[in-house]
């Protein structure tokens, strides 16, 4: 059976998916369905399980987070330190994530 969506739960599963698949389309919160629907022959790589801020250094103005982390989680964290993203994130209130559509 052809599996059209891969949903890794760990970084190791993500690495294996990237190694094995010929063509992937990363997807996150589904906030942009027009961009998230893979064409024929392309697997959807659902990154939503790979979520969370890993490290945040407010004094250095840096953070590290998984691709599936919702912007709605990141924005309040930054605001609590008087910071913001250097771009205007679209659709954050609709589930948009950092590294996927």
C-alpha positions as a printed Julia matrix, in Angstrom:
101×3 Matrix{Float64}:
  0.0    0.0    0.0
  1.27   3.46  -0.91
  1.6    5.72   2.12
  1.08   9.35   1.13
  1.9   10.91   4.52
  4.84  10.26   6.8
  4.5   11.44  10.38
  7.76  11.01  12.31
  7.53  11.2   16.09
 11.27  11.5   16.71
 14.26  13.18  15.09
 15.61   9.74  14.2
 12.37   8.87  12.36
 12.55  12.21  10.53
 16.14  11.52   9.47
 15.16   8.07   8.19
 12.21   9.51   6.24
 14.46  12.06   4.56
 17.05   9.4    3.72
 14.48   7.03   2.18
 12.05   9.29   0.38
 12.84  10.64  -3.06
 10.48  13.62  -2.85
  8.98  15.15   0.31
  6.77  18.13   1.06
  7.09  19.25   4.72
  3.76  20.06   6.35
  2.98  21.36   9.82
 -0.23  22.78  11.22
 -2.18  22.67   7.95
 -2.76  26.43   8.02
 -1.99  26.74   4.31
 -3.73  23.78   2.58
 -3.07  25.19  -0.88
  0.65  24.84  -0.22
  0.44  21.62   1.79
 -1.17  19.31  -0.76
  1.59  17.28  -2.36
  1.48  16.61  -6.09
  1.48  13.03  -7.42
  4.6   11.12  -6.45
  5.46  13.39  -3.53
  5.09  12.26   0.07
  3.71  14.62   2.67
  6.05  14.91   5.65
  3.87  15.85   8.62
  6.16  17.57  11.14
  3.45  18.4   13.67
  4.65  15.79  16.19
  8.09  17.42  16.23
  7.16  20.43  18.29
  8.55  22.5   21.1
 11.15  25.11  21.93
 14.43  23.37  22.68
 16.46  26.34  23.85
 15.86  30.06  24.29
 18.55  32.59  25.08
 16.75  35.96  25.39
 19.98  37.86  26.04
 21.38  36.48  22.77
 18.11  36.97  20.85
 18.16  33.33  19.74
 15.96  30.29  20.13
 15.96  26.78  18.75
 12.72  24.93  18.12
 11.43  21.94  16.19
  9.83  22.54  12.78
  6.34  21.62  13.99
  6.31  24.2   16.77
  3.25  26.44  16.44
  3.97  30.14  16.12
  1.28  30.59  18.78
  3.72  28.95  21.2
  6.77  30.97  20.15
  5.26  34.46  19.93
  4.15  34.75  23.6
  7.51  33.39  24.74
  9.32  36.1   22.8
  6.85  38.8   23.9
  7.5   37.91  27.56
 11.05  39.23  27.0
 10.07  42.21  24.84
 11.13  40.41  21.67
  9.46  39.43  18.4
 10.2   37.61  15.15
 11.91  39.75  12.48
  9.02  39.04  10.09
  5.25  39.2   10.32
  4.15  35.56  10.66
  1.02  34.76   8.7
 -1.79  32.64  10.08
 -0.25  32.12  13.52
 -3.76  32.13  15.0
 -4.71  29.31  12.6
 -1.99  26.86  13.6
  0.94  27.95  11.43
  4.22  26.36  12.48
  7.86  27.47  12.25
  9.25  25.13   9.65
  6.4   23.78   7.63
  3.25  24.77   5.78
